[in-house]
Amino acid sequence: RSVQDFGAVGDGKTDDTAALNRALEKNGLLYFPAGTYLVSGQLKPPPRKGGAPSRRILQGEHRERTVIRLADRTPG
């Protein structure tokens, strides 16, 4: 499913962190349409049984037109 189905905007201005975390909770394969996805915090997939992080696949529409950008002054 597209991350936009979970509220991600991809305009480079809107903080998409919460939407991307919602998508990570529900899907193993995340599709990112062309855009710039601003992230200001940690992206956390839910743990598997036993506590290990679950594996997720992030697939962008286009190598140059799909960007995940870390916001300035993001902690950590």
C-alpha positions as CSV (number, residue, x, y, z in Angstrom):
1,R,0.0,0.0,0.0
2,S,1.0,3.6,-0.6
3,V,2.3,5.6,2.4
4,Q,-0.2,8.3,1.2
5,D,-3.0,5.9,2.2
6,F,-1.8,6.5,5.8
7,G,-1.7,10.3,5.5
8,A,1.9,10.9,4.2
9,V,2.0,14.0,2.0
10,G,5.4,14.0,0.4
11,D,5.6,17.7,-0.3
12,G,8.9,18.2,1.6
13,K,7.2,20.6,4.1
14,T,4.7,18.4,6.0
15,D,6.1,16.2,8.7
16,D,5.3,12.7,7.5
17,T,6.8,10.9,10.5
18,A,3.5,9.8,12.2
19,A,2.0,8.7,8.8
20,L,5.0,6.6,8.0
21,N,4.9,5.0,11.4
22,R,1.3,4.1,10.9
23,A,2.2,2.6,7.6
24,L,5.0,0.6,9.2
25,E,2.6,-0.9,11.7
26,K,0.3,-2.3,9.1
27,N,2.4,-3.3,6.1
28,G,5.6,-5.2,5.2
29,L,6.0,-3.4,1.9
30,L,5.7,0.4,1.8
31,Y,5.3,2.2,-1.6
32,F,6.4,5.8,-1.8
33,P,5.1,7.7,-4.7
34,A,7.4,10.4,-6.1
35,G,7.8,13.2,-3.6
36,T,9.9,14.3,-0.6
37,Y,8.9,12.8,2.7
38,L,10.0,14.8,5.7
39,V,10.9,12.8,8.8
40,S,11.5,14.5,12.2
41,G,11.8,11.4,14.4
42,Q,12.4,7.8,14.6
43,L,10.7,5.4,12.2
44,K,9.8,2.3,14.3
45,P,8.4,-1.0,12.8
46,P,6.6,-3.0,15.4
47,P,8.5,-5.8,17.0
48,R,8.2,-9.5,16.1
49,K,7.5,-12.1,18.7
50,G,10.5,-12.2,20.9
51,G,11.2,-8.5,20.6
52,A,13.3,-8.3,17.4
53,P,12.3,-5.6,15.0
54,S,10.2,-6.7,12.0
55,R,11.6,-6.4,8.5
56,R,10.1,-3.8,6.2
57,I,10.7,-3.1,2.5
58,L,10.5,0.6,1.3
59,Q,9.9,0.9,-2.4
60,G,10.1,4.3,-4.1
61,E,8.4,5.2,-7.4
62,H,11.6,6.7,-8.9
63,R,15.2,6.8,-7.9
64,E,15.7,10.6,-8.2
65,R,12.1,11.7,-7.5
66,T,11.4,9.8,-4.3
67,V,13.3,11.2,-1.3
68,I,13.1,10.6,2.5
69,R,14.6,13.7,4.1
70,L,15.6,14.1,7.7
71,A,14.4,17.4,9.1
72,D,16.9,19.9,10.4
73,R,17.9,19.5,14.1
74,T,16.2,16.1,14.4
75,P,17.5,14.5,17.7
76,G,19.5,11.3,17.5
